[in-house]
Amino acid sequence: VAEAGSIVLGNPNAAVTIIEWTDYQWPYCAKSVSLVDEVLAKYPNDVKVVIKNYPLSFHKQAKSAAQYALAANKQGKFKDMYHKIFEDYRSLKDNPKLPEEIAVELGLDIEQLIADANSKEINNLLEQEKRELRSLENAYKTDKYQGVRLSVPKFFINGREPSGRSIEAFSAMIEEELKK
């Protein structure tokens, strides 16, 4: 899976790459934010996390939240926007203006943010990230099953899907990868 264009948190030259597909309106994705933060704190030089978007169709504000988070990246504020949207993800359903309100709080150029969020570049990136996860549906094999369940959050650590979503499960795989 290509990193090109996607958000990279942590050391861009790290030996271990974690790819996460996320949806800004999904509670399980909101819970994964602290796991990502914990992994990056524990392995600041050895791990990078590539954030990809897979807004679920039944979450009506997830796509626009992803667009705004990606647009915030153009002003150097992705991580702040990412955290703030997830902190208040429950409000997103009834408040589609939440990302703009957060942007004001972060001191972003709102006109530029809106233009970037609606740009062809960001919309193409979102579509590409969704296609990437869908392309794995039949191309991936594990000992237990074939194919990838199209659910989020979806993680891969150096191309392997972890068996759990805990710092212990992630650390075990990261340590294994670092020994290679």
MIGULUM-329005 format. One record per residue: x, y, z of N, C-alpha, C in turn. Coordinates in Angstrom, 3 decimals, always signed. Example, Ala and Ser with C-alpha at 12.3 -4.5 7.8 and 13.67 -1.06 7.14 Angstrom:
2
{r {+13.190 -5.690 +7.800} {+12.300 -4.500 +7.800} {+13.200 -3.300 +7.800}}
{r {+12.850 -2.250 +7.080} {+13.670 -1.060 +7.140} {+12.900 +0.030 +7.870}}
REM end
This chain:
180
{r {+0.857 -1.175 +0.000} {+0.000 +0.000 +0.000} {+0.898 +1.231 +0.000}}
{r {+0.641 +2.137 -0.897} {+1.460 +3.335 -1.043} {+1.196 +4.328 +0.073}}
{r {+2.250 +5.053 +0.454} {+2.102 +6.125 +1.440} {+1.795 +7.444 +0.756}}
{r {+2.135 +7.571 -0.484} {+2.086 +8.830 -1.227} {+0.830 +9.641 -0.957}}
{r {+1.033 +10.845 -0.444} {-0.070 +11.759 -0.213} {-0.744 +11.594 +1.130}}
{r {-0.657 +10.399 +1.722} {-1.310 +10.162 +3.013} {-0.513 +10.829 +4.136}}
{r {-1.168 +11.043 +5.244} {-0.555 +11.674 +6.413} {+0.385 +10.681 +7.082}}
{r {+1.583 +11.150 +7.434} {+2.554 +10.326 +8.150} {+2.850 +10.998 +9.485}}
{r {+2.622 +10.261 +10.563} {+2.950 +10.733 +11.900} {+4.169 +9.963 +12.381}}
{r {+5.063 +10.632 +13.078} {+6.260 +9.974 +13.581} {+7.416 +10.147 +12.616}}
{r {+8.444 +9.340 +12.822} {+9.667 +9.411 +12.037} {+9.413 +8.893 +10.620}}
{r {+9.489 +9.773 +9.608} {+9.199 +9.323 +8.239} {+10.159 +8.246 +7.730}}
{r {+11.316 +8.094 +8.386} {+12.303 +7.093 +7.969} {+12.331 +5.878 +8.893}}
{r {+11.304 +5.692 +9.680} {+11.251 +4.599 +10.654} {+11.293 +3.238 +9.972}}
{r {+11.797 +2.261 +10.712} {+11.898 +0.889 +10.204} {+10.527 +0.193 +10.158}}
{r {+9.618 +0.618 +11.025} {+8.307 -0.028 +11.113} {+7.236 +0.971 +10.675}}
{r {+6.379 +0.510 +9.769} {+5.279 +1.338 +9.281} {+3.960 +0.729 +9.711}}
{r {+3.173 +1.528 +10.402} {+1.814 +1.129 +10.748} {+0.896 +1.928 +9.841}}
{r {+0.006 +1.233 +9.148} {-0.994 +1.915 +8.325} {-2.332 +1.748 +9.027}}
{r {-3.027 +2.865 +9.170} {-4.356 +2.824 +9.776} {-5.355 +3.485 +8.842}}
{r {-6.466 +2.788 +8.587} {-7.616 +3.397 +7.909} {-8.597 +3.765 +8.999}}
{r {-9.188 +4.965 +8.881} {-10.037 +5.472 +9.945} {-11.278 +6.171 +9.406}}
{r {-12.236 +6.378 +10.295} {-13.488 +7.080 +10.001} {-13.746 +8.008 +11.183}}
{r {-13.894 +9.294 +10.922} {-13.997 +10.293 +11.987} {-15.294 +10.245 +12.795}}
{r {-16.247 +9.438 +12.400} {-17.491 +9.348 +13.161} {-17.662 +8.017 +13.880}}
{r {-16.684 +7.179 +13.842} {-16.818 +5.834 +14.380} {-16.163 +5.757 +15.758}}
{r {-16.875 +5.309 +16.794} {-16.313 +5.272 +18.149} {-15.043 +4.427 +18.262}}
{r {-14.968 +3.338 +17.518} {-13.784 +2.481 +17.600} {-12.552 +3.181 +17.019}}
{r {-12.763 +4.025 +16.025} {-11.655 +4.815 +15.475} {-11.238 +5.879 +16.481}}
{r {-12.203 +6.477 +17.160} {-11.888 +7.479 +18.183} {-11.036 +6.844 +19.293}}
{r {-11.379 +5.618 +19.673} {-10.598 +4.922 +20.697} {-9.175 +4.630 +20.231}}
{r {-8.987 +4.445 +18.943} {-7.659 +4.093 +18.422} {-6.674 +5.257 +18.444}}
{r {-7.160 +6.480 +18.592} {-6.278 +7.654 +18.611} {-5.275 +7.547 +19.752}}
{r {-5.732 +7.144 +20.936} {-4.809 +7.029 +22.069} {-3.799 +5.904 +21.842}}
{r {-4.210 +4.836 +21.169} {-3.278 +3.747 +20.856} {-2.179 +4.243 +19.923}}
{r {-2.552 +4.992 +18.900} {-1.566 +5.552 +17.964} {-0.602 +6.468 +18.718}}
{r {-1.140 +7.325 +19.573} {-0.292 +8.231 +20.363} {+0.667 +7.454 +21.254}}
{r {+0.152 +6.400 +21.877} {+0.972 +5.581 +22.773} {+2.109 +4.889 +22.022}}
{r {+1.794 +4.344 +20.853} {+2.817 +3.668 +20.049} {+3.895 +4.662 +19.621}}
{r {+3.476 +5.832 +19.162} {+4.451 +6.838 +18.720} {+5.309 +7.334 +19.880}}
{r {+4.735 +7.424 +21.075} {+5.509 +7.845 +22.250} {+6.510 +6.763 +22.654}}
{r {+6.103 +5.508 +22.543} {+6.970 +4.393 +22.945} {+8.091 +4.145 +21.933}}
{r {+7.805 +4.388 +20.656} {+8.776 +4.116 +19.588} {+8.985 +5.365 +18.720}}
{r {+9.496 +6.459 +19.299} {+9.571 +7.715 +18.542} {+10.487 +7.660 +17.316}}
{r {+11.491 +6.810 +17.341} {+12.412 +6.728 +16.203} {+12.146 +5.541 +15.294}}
{r {+11.468 +4.527 +15.820} {+11.344 +3.256 +15.111} {+10.033 +3.047 +14.375}}
{r {+9.028 +3.894 +14.643} {+7.697 +3.670 +14.072} {+7.157 +4.943 +13.432}}
{r {+6.535 +4.759 +12.291} {+5.732 +5.828 +11.697} {+4.342 +5.272 +11.485}}
{r {+3.353 +6.150 +11.590} {+1.970 +5.756 +11.386} {+1.436 +6.527 +10.189}}
{r {+0.936 +5.790 +9.211} {+0.347 +6.389 +8.018} {-1.165 +6.365 +8.215}}
{r {-1.755 +7.555 +8.264} {-3.194 +7.673 +8.483} {-3.888 +7.744 +7.129}}
{r {-4.810 +6.823 +6.915} {-5.607 +6.800 +5.689} {-7.077 +6.863 +6.072}}
{r {-7.876 +7.333 +5.170} {-9.296 +7.537 +5.452} {-10.156 +6.504 +4.748}}
{r {-11.148 +6.035 +5.484} {-12.161 +5.145 +4.916} {-13.494 +5.532 +5.544}}
{r {-14.028 +6.709 +5.139} {-15.300 +7.141 +5.725} {-16.419 +6.190 +5.319}}
{r {-17.103 +5.667 +6.314} {-18.195 +4.737 +6.060} {-19.397 +5.498 +5.512}}
{r {-20.091 +4.901 +4.568} {-21.169 +5.598 +3.865} {-22.315 +6.015 +4.786}}
{r {-22.522 +5.296 +5.869} {-23.633 +5.646 +6.762} {-23.251 +6.724 +7.782}}
{r {-22.003 +7.164 +7.775} {-21.569 +8.292 +8.598} {-21.511 +9.520 +7.702}}
{r {-22.556 +10.286 +7.727} {-22.740 +11.378 +6.761} {-21.704 +12.493 +6.868}}
{r {-21.090 +12.685 +8.034} {-20.113 +13.765 +8.190} {-18.661 +13.270 +8.156}}
{r {-18.460 +11.971 +8.056} {-17.098 +11.422 +8.129} {-16.222 +11.867 +6.966}}
{r {-16.787 +11.903 +5.776} {-15.982 +12.308 +4.624} {-15.559 +13.770 +4.742}}
{r {-16.488 +14.654 +5.106} {-16.110 +16.067 +5.200} {-15.120 +16.277 +6.345}}
{r {-15.255 +15.528 +7.437} {-14.285 +15.629 +8.529} {-12.891 +15.232 +8.038}}
{r {-12.826 +14.170 +7.237} {-11.548 +13.751 +6.660} {-10.998 +14.834 +5.737}}
{r {-11.859 +15.425 +4.929} {-11.428 +16.498 +4.032} {-10.833 +17.658 +4.830}}
{r {-11.500 +18.049 +5.905} {-11.011 +19.164 +6.721} {-9.709 +18.818 +7.433}}
{r {-9.589 +17.587 +7.911} {-8.337 +17.179 +8.570} {-7.183 +17.218 +7.575}}
{r {-7.415 +16.711 +6.365} {-6.378 +16.758 +5.336} {-6.061 +18.200 +4.940}}
{r {-7.080 +19.038 +4.877} {-6.868 +20.455 +4.553} {-6.081 +21.144 +5.670}}
{r {-6.346 +20.781 +6.909} {-5.611 +21.357 +8.038} {-4.128 +21.010 +7.943}}
{r {-3.828 +19.854 +7.361} {-2.434 +19.457 +7.169} {-1.689 +20.480 +6.311}}
{r {-2.362 +21.062 +5.348} {-1.733 +22.055 +4.470} {-1.330 +23.310 +5.250}}
{r {-1.930 +23.491 +6.438} {-1.566 +24.619 +7.300} {-0.790 +24.142 +8.534}}
{r {-0.278 +22.899 +8.456} {+0.560 +22.361 +9.524} {-0.186 +21.966 +10.785}}
{r {-1.494 +21.721 +10.675} {-2.295 +21.446 +11.866} {-3.090 +20.144 +11.783}}
{r {-2.611 +19.180 +11.002} {-3.356 +17.928 +10.886} {-3.566 +17.269 +12.242}}
{r {-2.469 +17.066 +12.957} {-2.554 +16.309 +14.209} {-3.512 +16.974 +15.191}}
{r {-3.485 +18.300 +15.262} {-4.410 +19.014 +16.151} {-5.855 +18.803 +15.711}}
{r {-6.116 +18.929 +14.409} {-7.475 +18.754 +13.885} {-7.941 +17.312 +14.108}}
{r {-7.084 +16.359 +13.802} {-7.357 +14.925 +13.972} {-7.786 +14.643 +15.417}}
{r {-6.991 +15.120 +16.372} {-7.309 +14.887 +17.782} {-8.614 +15.573 +18.184}}
{r {-8.792 +16.807 +17.793} {-9.979 +17.568 +18.217} {-11.266 +16.996 +17.618}}
{r {-11.226 +16.599 +16.352} {-12.437 +15.996 +15.766} {-12.783 +14.716 +16.517}}
{r {-11.776 +13.876 +16.761} {-12.059 +12.626 +17.462} {-12.487 +12.857 +18.912}}
{r {-11.965 +13.898 +19.559} {-12.386 +14.207 +20.933} {-13.888 +14.497 +20.988}}
{r {-14.415 +15.076 +19.914} {-15.816 +15.498 +19.900} {-16.609 +14.804 +18.782}}
{r {-16.180 +13.594 +18.394} {-16.782 +12.913 +17.246} {-18.288 +12.705 +17.386}}
{r {-18.775 +12.577 +18.607} {-20.228 +12.371 +18.803} {-21.031 +13.572 +18.311}}
{r {-20.463 +14.779 +18.400} {-21.155 +16.012 +17.974} {-21.193 +16.152 +16.464}}
{r {-20.281 +15.464 +15.797} {-20.151 +15.619 +14.351} {-21.450 +15.318 +13.614}}
{r {-22.169 +14.320 +14.082} {-23.415 +13.908 +13.419} {-24.413 +15.065 +13.314}}
{r {-24.560 +15.814 +14.403} {-25.532 +16.908 +14.438} {-24.913 +18.273 +14.154}}
{r {-23.593 +18.316 +14.043} {-22.920 +19.583 +13.810} {-21.888 +19.448 +12.690}}
{r {-22.334 +19.505 +11.433} {-21.401 +19.354 +10.322} {-20.366 +20.483 +10.258}}
{r {-20.590 +21.556 +10.992} {-19.645 +22.686 +11.015} {-18.539 +22.498 +12.058}}
{r {-18.557 +21.378 +12.782} {-17.562 +21.147 +13.826} {-16.123 +21.351 +13.341}}
{r {-15.716 +20.786 +12.191} {-14.332 +21.002 +11.757} {-14.001 +22.485 +11.528}}
{r {-14.955 +23.248 +11.026} {-14.711 +24.682 +10.838} {-14.576 +25.376 +12.191}}
{r {-15.387 +24.985 +13.163} {-15.290 +25.566 +14.501} {-13.935 +25.245 +15.124}}
{r {-13.478 +24.025 +14.936} {-12.160 +23.625 +15.437} {-11.074 +24.434 +14.726}}
{r {-11.240 +24.635 +13.431} {-10.257 +25.394 +12.656} {-10.116 +26.822 +13.181}}
{r {-11.242 +27.433 +13.542} {-11.200 +28.782 +14.119} {-10.409 +28.737 +15.421}}
{r {-10.716 +27.743 +16.257} {-10.015 +27.569 +17.531} {-8.509 +27.390 +17.320}}
{r {-8.128 +26.704 +16.239} {-6.715 +26.447 +15.938} {-6.038 +27.620 +15.223}}
{r {-6.831 +28.635 +14.877} {-6.272 +29.805 +14.212} {-5.952 +29.590 +12.742}}
{r {-6.662 +28.683 +12.105} {-6.411 +28.395 +10.696} {-7.079 +29.436 +9.796}}
{r {-6.566 +29.559 +8.595} {-7.174 +30.411 +7.576} {-8.387 +29.645 +7.049}}
{r {-9.583 +30.082 +7.441} {-10.812 +29.340 +7.149} {-11.103 +29.292 +5.651}}
{r {-10.953 +30.406 +4.965} {-11.225 +30.412 +3.522} {-10.321 +29.432 +2.798}}
{r {-9.050 +29.429 +3.166} {-8.101 +28.508 +2.543} {-8.434 +27.065 +2.911}}
{r {-8.806 +26.853 +4.158} {-9.163 +25.511 +4.628} {-10.338 +24.952 +3.834}}
{r {-11.373 +25.772 +3.643} {-12.559 +25.327 +2.904} {-12.192 +25.030 +1.451}}
{r {-11.384 +25.903 +0.859} {-10.951 +25.678 -0.534} {-10.146 +24.383 -0.641}}
{r {-9.219 +24.184 +0.287} {-8.401 +22.963 +0.259} {-9.248 +21.721 +0.516}}
{r {-10.180 +21.802 +1.478} {-11.025 +20.653 +1.812} {-11.852 +20.204 +0.614}}
{r {-12.237 +21.148 -0.216} {-13.059 +20.828 -1.383} {-12.257 +20.658 -2.666}}
{r {-10.936 +20.668 -2.544} {-10.082 +20.580 -3.725} {-10.103 +19.182 -4.351}}
{r {-9.809 +19.149 -5.620} {-9.725 +17.883 -6.353} {-8.616 +17.008 -5.747}}
{r {-7.522 +17.636 -5.353} {-6.388 +16.905 -4.778} {-6.815 +16.095 -3.546}}
{r {-7.515 +16.739 -2.626} {-7.925 +16.050 -1.400} {-9.009 +15.018 -1.695}}
{r {-9.946 +15.343 -2.553} {-10.983 +14.359 -2.897} {-10.399 +13.152 -3.612}}
{r {-9.419 +13.365 -4.474} {-8.751 +12.246 -5.145} {-7.999 +11.373 -4.142}}
{r {-7.348 +12.026 -3.166} {-6.618 +11.275 -2.144} {-7.580 +10.407 -1.334}}
{r {-8.716 +10.960 -0.951} {-9.711 +10.175 -0.199} {-10.178 +8.964 -0.993}}
{r {-10.462 +9.165 -2.253} {-10.898 +8.046 -3.095} {-9.798 +7.001 -3.239}}
{r {-8.560 +7.467 -3.396} {-7.422 +6.552 -3.516} {-7.272 +5.715 -2.249}}
{r {-7.384 +6.359 -1.074} {-7.231 +5.633 +0.186} {-8.335 +4.597 +0.367}}
{r {-9.549 +4.928 -0.017} {-10.646 +3.953 +0.059} {-10.394 +2.779 -0.893}}
{r {-9.944 +3.081 -2.110} {-9.646 +2.017 -3.081} {-8.546 +1.094 -2.566}}
{r {-7.549 +1.668 -1.896} {-6.439 +0.854 -1.387} {-6.935 -0.198 -0.401}}
{r {-7.795 +0.214 +0.529} {-8.315 -0.779 +1.481} {-9.190 -1.797 +0.765}}
{r {-10.060 -1.329 -0.118} {-10.921 -2.266 -0.857} {-10.098 -3.249 -1.676}}
{r {-8.956 -2.808 -2.207} {-8.131 -3.686 -3.041} {-7.535 -4.837 -2.240}}
{r {-7.449 -4.687 -0.938} {-6.900 -5.748 -0.094} {-7.921 -6.819 +0.247}}
{r {-9.181 -6.528 -0.053} {-10.264 -7.430 +0.346} {-10.004 -8.875 -0.072}}
{r {-9.509 -9.082 -1.259} {-9.280 -10.450 -1.736} {-7.807 -10.788 -1.918}}
{r {-6.945 -9.845 -1.604} {-5.529 -10.046 -1.892} {-4.715 -10.444 -0.669}}
{r {-5.324 -10.537 +0.462} {-4.585 -10.721 +1.696} {-4.915 -12.069 +2.312}}
{r {-3.894 -12.774 +2.781} {-4.094 -14.088 +3.402} {-3.438 -14.121 +4.770}}
{r {-4.118 -14.706 +5.731} {-3.509 -14.972 +7.032} {-3.695 -16.452 +7.312}}
{r {-3.192 -16.901 +8.435} {-3.367 -18.302 +8.820} {-4.840 -18.608 +9.085}}
{r {-5.596 -17.591 +9.504} {-6.976 -17.813 +9.919} {-7.998 -17.610 +8.809}}
{r {-7.720 -16.697 +7.895} {-8.711 -16.415 +6.851} {-8.052 -15.775 +5.642}}
{r {-8.816 -15.719 +4.585} {-8.325 -15.069 +3.379} {-9.146 -13.801 +3.158}}
{r {-8.472 -12.777 +2.713} {-9.154 -11.516 +2.472} {-9.113 -10.624 +3.696}}
{r {-9.440 -9.384 +3.497} {-9.425 -8.407 +4.572} {-10.846 -7.941 +4.804}}
{r {-11.262 -7.975 +6.057} {-12.572 -7.463 +6.409} {-12.535 -5.945 +6.263}}
{r {-13.468 -5.408 +5.516} {-13.500 -3.965 +5.289} {-14.169 -3.285 +6.479}}
{r {-13.392 -3.099 +7.520} {-13.879 -2.451 +8.727} {-12.813 -1.473 +9.193}}
{r {-13.238 -0.512 +9.991} {-12.292 +0.452 +10.530} {-12.459 +0.527 +12.041}}
{r {-11.419 +0.831 +12.789} {-10.092 +1.090 +12.259} {-9.453 -0.201 +11.762}}
{r {-8.695 -0.079 +10.712} {-7.974 -1.213 +10.125} {-6.491 -0.884 +10.223}}
{r {-5.738 -1.770 +10.837} {-4.299 -1.557 +11.027} {-3.495 -2.645 +10.326}}
{r {-2.346 -2.247 +9.821} {-1.331 -3.183 +9.340} {+0.012 -2.702 +9.869}}
{r {+0.783 -3.632 +10.406} {+2.125 -3.322 +10.900} {+3.106 -4.012 +9.964}}
{r {+3.835 -3.221 +9.200} {+4.722 -3.740 +8.155} {+4.010 -4.812 +7.315}}
{r {+2.762 -4.526 +6.959} {+2.012 -5.389 +6.058} {+1.248 -6.514 +6.719}}
{r {+1.358 -6.639 +8.043} {+0.652 -7.714 +8.745} {-0.420 -7.114 +9.651}}
{r {-1.568 -7.758 +9.671} {-2.664 -7.277 +10.500} {-2.483 -7.783 +11.927}}
{r {-2.464 -6.871 +12.906} {-2.312 -7.317 +14.294} {-3.554 -8.066 +14.771}}
{r {-3.359 -8.956 +15.728} {-4.480 -9.756 +16.221} {-5.284 -9.022 +17.287}}
{r {-4.753 -7.934 +17.810} {-5.478 -7.168 +18.818} {-5.184 -5.688 +18.676}}
{r {-5.989 -4.881 +19.366} {-5.780 -3.425 +19.325} {-5.391 -2.936 +20.715}}
{r {-4.223 -3.372 +21.145} {-3.704 -2.939 +22.435} {-2.233 -2.600 +22.259}}
{r {-1.695 -1.833 +23.192} {-0.275 -1.497 +23.120} {+0.565 -2.769 +23.224}}
{r {+0.084 -3.751 +23.975} {+0.829 -5.012 +24.113} {+0.886 -5.759 +22.778}}
{r {-0.252 -5.880 +22.111} {-0.291 -6.588 +20.818} {+0.558 -5.860 +19.782}}
{r {+0.447 -4.542 +19.737} {+1.224 -3.760 +18.778} {+2.718 -3.845 +19.099}}
{r {+3.064 -3.714 +20.382} {+4.474 -3.765 +20.779} {+5.108 -5.095 +20.422}}
{r {+4.387 -6.189 +20.623} {+4.923 -7.515 +20.291} {+5.262 -7.583 +18.799}}
{r {+4.371 -7.086 +17.955} {+4.634 -7.112 +16.509} {+5.748 -6.140 +16.128}}
{r {+5.766 -4.981 +16.747} {+6.806 -3.995 +16.436} {+8.173 -4.550 +16.828}}
{r {+8.263 -5.138 +18.016} {+9.529 -5.725 +18.464} {+9.974 -6.827 +17.503}}
{r {+9.051 -7.634 +17.077} {+9.352 -8.697 +16.115} {+9.916 -8.107 +14.815}}
{r {+9.269 -7.044 +14.322} {+9.726 -6.400 +13.095} {+11.089 -5.750 +13.261}}
{r {+11.355 -5.179 +14.425} {+12.635 -4.515 +14.665} {+13.794 -5.505 +14.720}}
{r {+13.494 -6.762 +15.040} {+14.534 -7.791 +15.101} {+14.903 -8.322 +13.724}}
{r {+14.088 -8.039 +12.730} {+14.348 -8.581 +11.379} {+15.529 -7.870 +10.741}}
REM end
